[in-house]
């Protein structure tokens, strides 16, 4: 099984596990989110350690092991991206599985279990044509002021959505043109989405245009831009004006 096949398989199976936990009737609300996180994390981490024992591993739900910093190959996973949405039985949540090599998000998969869909780096889908008026996905509860400002400037329609993975995959799936985030994230929030977006020909970078670099000692990542390539230059320029 190739790395890409493994990533896609793990994301898909973890998604099925999460759906089973949610439909079991044993949990609800925050307890459901906690049970889903822990169950999916256990599966993903055990499977990666079994299948790729020499690689490093970083998971949102595991204590960070600094040994990963000495590894060229590091798996970065988020068992439930969008725990709130998962707990509310929404569909805009995701499972992230990425393999970063020398800090670059080279391989990965993002499962959208609520939509019964897995997007992967080794089997890109046909990206639909862009909308005439750009659509920008933002947090459904607290849209970042920078994103709102840029959207107003370029005439974009704001589309509220849940998890980071769901928003990034909305761009890949042709449901939006731009995902601009300035509210802070961690490596597991964007590694798999960035890998999948790049494999589909999308732009993925920091909001100053610099590359996304993973497997850092500090896993905090302040910002992110994933968008159709034809919008990258304009959005980056408008963001730069905000900081001027």
C-alpha positions as CSV (number, residue, x, y, z in Angstrom):
1,X,0.0,0.0,0.0
2,X,1.5,3.3,-1.0
3,X,1.6,6.3,1.4
4,X,-1.3,8.0,-0.5
5,X,-3.4,4.8,-0.4
6,X,-2.7,4.4,3.3
7,X,-3.7,8.0,4.0
8,X,-6.9,7.6,2.1
9,X,-7.8,4.3,3.7
10,X,-7.1,5.6,7.2
11,X,-9.2,8.7,6.7
12,X,-12.1,6.7,5.2
13,X,-12.1,4.0,8.0
14,X,-11.7,6.6,10.7
15,X,-14.7,8.4,9.2
16,X,-16.8,5.3,9.3
17,X,-15.8,4.7,12.9
18,X,-16.9,8.3,13.8
19,X,-20.3,7.8,12.1
20,X,-20.8,4.6,14.1
21,X,-19.9,6.4,17.3
22,X,-22.3,9.2,16.5
23,X,-25.2,6.8,15.5
24,X,-24.7,4.5,18.5
25,X,-27.0,6.6,20.7
26,X,-24.5,6.4,23.6
27,X,-23.3,10.0,23.5
28,X,-24.5,13.5,22.7
29,X,-23.1,17.0,22.6
30,X,-19.6,17.5,24.0
31,X,-19.5,13.9,25.2
32,X,-20.1,12.8,21.6
33,X,-17.2,14.9,20.4
34,X,-14.9,13.6,23.1
35,X,-15.8,10.0,22.4
36,X,-15.4,10.5,18.6
37,X,-12.0,12.2,19.0
38,X,-10.6,9.6,21.3
39,X,-11.9,6.6,19.3
40,X,-10.7,7.8,15.9
41,X,-7.4,9.0,17.3
42,X,-6.7,5.6,18.8
43,X,-7.4,3.9,15.5
44,X,-5.3,6.3,13.4
45,X,-2.3,6.4,15.7
46,X,-2.2,2.6,16.2
47,X,-2.5,2.0,12.5
48,X,0.2,4.5,11.5
49,X,2.6,3.1,14.1
50,X,1.8,-0.4,12.8
51,X,2.1,0.4,9.1
52,X,4.9,3.0,9.2
53,X,6.9,2.3,12.4
54,X,9.9,4.4,11.3
55,X,8.0,7.6,10.6
56,X,7.2,10.4,13.0
57,X,3.6,11.2,14.2
58,X,1.8,14.3,15.3
59,X,-1.8,14.2,16.3
60,X,-4.0,16.8,17.9
61,X,-5.1,14.2,20.4
62,X,-1.7,12.8,21.4
63,X,1.0,14.1,23.6
64,X,3.6,15.6,21.3
65,X,6.8,13.5,21.0
66,X,9.8,15.7,20.1
67,X,11.4,12.7,18.4
68,X,9.4,13.6,15.3
69,X,11.6,16.7,14.8
70,X,14.5,14.4,13.8
71,X,12.4,12.5,11.2
72,X,12.2,13.4,7.5
73,X,8.8,11.7,7.2
74,X,6.1,12.7,9.7
75,X,2.4,11.8,9.7
76,X,0.1,14.7,10.9
77,X,-3.5,13.8,11.7
78,X,-6.6,15.4,13.1
79,X,-9.0,12.7,14.0
80,X,-12.0,15.1,14.1
81,X,-11.6,18.4,12.5
82,X,-14.7,20.3,13.6
83,X,-15.6,18.5,16.8
84,X,-18.4,21.0,17.4
85,X,-20.0,20.2,14.0
86,X,-19.5,16.5,14.5
87,X,-21.2,16.7,17.9
88,X,-24.1,18.7,16.4
89,X,-24.7,16.0,13.7
90,X,-23.7,18.4,10.9
91,X,-21.8,17.4,7.8
92,X,-19.1,20.1,7.7
93,X,-16.5,18.3,9.7
94,X,-13.5,16.2,8.5
95,X,-10.8,13.6,9.2
96,X,-7.3,14.7,8.2
97,X,-4.4,12.4,7.4
98,X,-1.2,13.8,5.9
99,X,2.4,12.7,5.4
100,X,4.9,15.6,5.4
101,X,8.3,15.0,4.0
102,X,11.0,17.5,5.1
103,X,8.3,19.8,6.2
104,X,6.3,19.8,3.0
105,X,2.7,18.5,2.8
106,X,3.3,15.9,0.1
107,X,0.7,13.2,0.6
108,X,-2.6,13.1,2.3
109,X,-6.4,12.6,2.4
110,X,-9.3,14.5,3.8
111,X,-12.4,12.5,4.6
112,X,-15.8,14.2,4.7
113,X,-17.7,11.4,6.4
114,X,-21.0,13.4,6.6
115,X,-20.9,13.6,2.8
116,X,-19.5,10.0,2.3
117,X,-16.5,11.6,0.4
118,X,-12.7,11.2,0.6
119,X,-10.5,13.6,-1.3
120,X,-6.9,12.4,-1.8
121,X,-3.6,13.5,-3.3
122,X,-3.2,10.5,-5.6
123,X,-6.6,10.6,-7.3
124,X,-7.6,14.3,-7.9
125,X,-11.2,14.9,-8.9
126,X,-12.2,17.2,-11.8
127,X,-12.5,20.6,-10.3
128,X,-15.7,22.4,-11.5
129,X,-15.5,25.8,-13.2
130,X,-15.2,28.8,-11.0
131,X,-18.2,31.0,-10.2
132,X,-18.4,34.3,-11.9
133,X,-18.6,36.0,-8.5
134,X,-16.0,34.6,-6.1
135,X,-17.2,32.8,-3.0
136,X,-15.1,32.9,0.2
137,X,-15.7,30.3,2.9
138,X,-15.4,31.7,6.4
139,X,-16.2,30.5,9.9
140,X,-20.0,30.1,10.4
141,X,-19.8,31.5,13.9
142,X,-17.0,34.1,13.9
143,X,-15.8,35.2,10.4
144,X,-12.3,36.8,10.6
145,X,-12.4,40.6,10.1
146,X,-9.5,40.3,7.5
147,X,-11.5,37.8,5.5
148,X,-14.6,40.0,5.6
149,X,-12.6,43.0,4.5
150,X,-10.9,41.2,1.6
151,X,-14.3,39.8,0.5
152,X,-15.8,43.3,0.5
153,X,-12.9,44.6,-1.6
154,X,-13.0,41.9,-4.2
155,X,-16.7,41.5,-4.3
156,X,-16.8,38.0,-2.9
157,X,-19.8,36.3,-1.4
158,X,-19.2,35.0,2.1
159,X,-20.2,31.4,2.7
160,X,-20.3,30.3,6.4
161,X,-19.0,26.8,7.0
162,X,-17.7,24.6,9.9
163,X,-14.3,23.0,10.0
164,X,-11.0,24.0,8.3
165,X,-11.0,20.8,6.3
166,X,-14.6,21.3,5.1
167,X,-13.8,24.9,4.1
168,X,-10.6,23.9,2.2
169,X,-12.3,21.0,0.5
170,X,-15.1,23.4,-0.5
171,X,-12.5,25.1,-2.7
172,X,-11.3,21.8,-4.1
173,X,-14.9,20.6,-4.8
174,X,-15.8,23.8,-6.6
175,X,-18.2,25.1,-3.9
176,X,-16.0,28.2,-3.2
177,X,-13.0,29.9,-4.8
178,X,-11.2,31.2,-1.6
179,X,-10.5,30.1,1.9
180,X,-8.7,32.8,3.9
181,X,-8.0,32.2,7.6
182,X,-6.3,34.6,10.0
183,X,-7.5,33.4,13.4
184,X,-4.7,30.9,14.2
185,X,-4.6,27.1,13.7
186,X,-2.3,24.2,14.4
187,X,-0.4,22.0,11.9
188,X,-3.0,19.3,12.1
189,X,-5.7,21.7,11.0
190,X,-4.1,22.4,7.6
191,X,-1.5,19.7,6.7
192,X,-3.9,17.3,4.9
193,X,-6.1,20.0,3.4
194,X,-3.0,21.8,2.0
195,X,-1.7,18.5,0.5
196,X,-5.0,17.7,-1.1
197,X,-5.5,21.3,-2.4
198,X,-2.0,21.4,-3.9
199,X,-2.5,18.1,-5.6
200,X,-5.6,19.6,-7.2
201,X,-3.7,22.5,-8.6
202,X,-4.8,25.0,-5.9
203,X,-2.8,27.7,-4.3
204,X,-1.8,27.0,-0.6
205,X,0.4,29.3,1.5
206,X,0.6,31.6,4.4
207,X,-1.2,34.9,4.0
208,X,2.1,36.6,3.2
209,X,2.6,34.2,0.3
210,X,5.3,32.2,2.1
211,X,5.2,28.4,1.9
212,X,3.4,26.2,4.5
213,X,6.1,24.4,6.5
214,X,5.2,21.5,8.9
215,X,6.8,19.4,11.6
216,X,8.0,22.4,13.5
217,X,8.8,22.5,17.2
218,X,6.0,25.0,17.7
219,X,2.9,23.6,15.9
220,X,1.0,26.9,15.9
221,X,0.3,28.3,12.5
222,X,-1.2,31.9,12.5
223,X,-2.8,31.9,9.1
224,X,-3.6,30.2,5.9
225,X,-4.7,30.8,2.3
226,X,-6.1,28.1,0.1
227,X,-7.7,29.3,-3.2
228,X,-8.0,28.8,-6.9
229,X,-4.7,29.9,-8.4
230,X,-6.2,32.7,-10.5
231,X,-7.3,34.4,-7.2
232,X,-4.0,34.0,-5.3
233,X,-2.2,37.2,-6.4
234,X,-5.2,39.4,-5.8
235,X,-6.0,38.0,-2.4
236,X,-2.4,38.2,-1.2
237,X,-2.2,41.8,-2.4
238,X,-5.3,42.8,-0.6
239,X,-4.2,41.1,2.6
240,X,-0.8,42.9,2.4
241,X,-2.7,46.2,2.1
242,X,-4.5,45.5,5.4
243,X,-1.1,45.2,7.2
244,X,0.3,48.3,5.6
